[in-house]
Amino acid sequence: MTEKPGPYAALQIRDFRFFIMARQCATLAVQIQATIVGWQLYEITHDPLALGLIGLTEAVPAISVSLYAGHIADIIARKKIILSAITLLLFCALALLFFTMEPGEFLLQHGSFPIYLVIFLSGLARGFLSPANFSFMPQLIPRPLFTNAVSLNTTFWLVGSIVGPMLAGFIYALMGISATYLLDVLLIIAALGFYMAIPSRPVPPVSEEQGIREKIKSGLRFVLKTQIILGAISLDMFAVLFGGAVALLPIFAAEILDVGPQGLGMLRAAPALGAVLMALYITHHPIQRNTGKVMLVCVAGFGASMIGFGLSTSFIFSLCMLMLSGMFDSISMIIRSTLIQTRTPENMKGRVSAVNSIFVGSSNEIGAFESGLTAKLMGVVASVVFGGVMTLITVSFTAWKAKELTHLDYLDEVKSG
């Protein structure tokens, strides 16, 4: 009987450690930037729709290039794509820093358009970065460690999601906006250095399809015909689309809970804190049975937590509801990522991860727009409650339609397709 790897087995591999550190720095930078951009735009506009437009502005370019970016990640060395995308993110961070200094402040005198332009460019960069990152990671580790690596990668990413918003809130309060954006710049430079320290990996064998269009279509067909992956992706997509309330947190912090930028940092960090605690638990105690049902229950729990958060007027209770939502979300995220890694052929990982990015990754940004729009139409609290209810409806529909996902038992038994 083969001995199962320890909970930190993948970290024994040098290149995977560098990958984790690079992604950690990039995650911290992205979270800091998102927190401060949201607060800055709300101070400029005092309009919830302006916060929703942040997500839409980032999602449009990311979705537009995702399928092509996935194709590129299957035919070009993935490290080259990652370095190019991180360099563009560095340019965006430098631009946001410049806008807070005297020579650049005049650009914001007539509105927030320059900030939205930078967000658009960062969405373009992340559209290429996501499939390249996803497909580069399994090239750094042996196949038996895929599940362990996914769990660890998720855990460290979530740690960055916790620390980033808290750093942003406290540094903004103590040292101002320029110092916060400067930290954003330094972290992206560090991420670039760690990625550069990882030796490049060969391009996977080219798939049989001819032409860019046919190769992209084959990735879409693979997802659409693999019900268990399609069900998992769709479930998370609609949960994030309707259930997320992150875009509205500046309003909750400023008007409902009255906790200011420091409180905003804690609110943004709370879901990730809950998620990392759960991810650490799963690293030591992997899900053994009834994986599909566990995923459905957790997405339903996520929706119920968001309803509780929307109705709360207590800062402590709000933090607890957000932490609980993160715990539930962490489980479904790990299950979905492991399914995609283990069921997708190596020379198709870029394209399949691009489809996943469109379904789930960009739904964060579109969900932010949905939150801003519904908050504008029906009020902030009603918007969050509505999203939670829609998440519960989505779980019920998925349980009815996606029978293969519902009946998934042993996650480790899933074979490569």
Buried (B, 14 or more C-beta within 10 A) or exposed (E): EEEEBEBEBBBEBEBBBBBBBBBBBBBBBBBBBBBBBBBBBBEEBEBBBBBBBBBBBBBBBBBBBBBBBBBBBBBBBBBEBBBBBBEBBBBBBBBBBBBBEEEBEEBBEEEBEBBBBBBBBBBBBBBBBBBBBBBBBBBBBEEEBBBBBBBBBBBBBBBBBBBBBBBBBBBBBEEEBBBBBBBBBBBBEBBBBBBEBBEEBEBBEEBEBEEEEEBBBBBBEBBEEBBBBBBBBBBBBBBBBBBBBBBBBBBBBBEBBEBBBBBBBBBBBBBBBBBBBBBBBBBEEBBEEBBBBBBBBBBBBBBBBBBBBBBBEEBEBBBBBBBBBBBBBBBBBBBBBBBBBBBBBBBBBBBBBBBBBBBBBBBBBBBBBBBBBBBBEEEBBEBBBBBBBBBBEBBEEBBEEBEEBBEBEEBEEBEEB
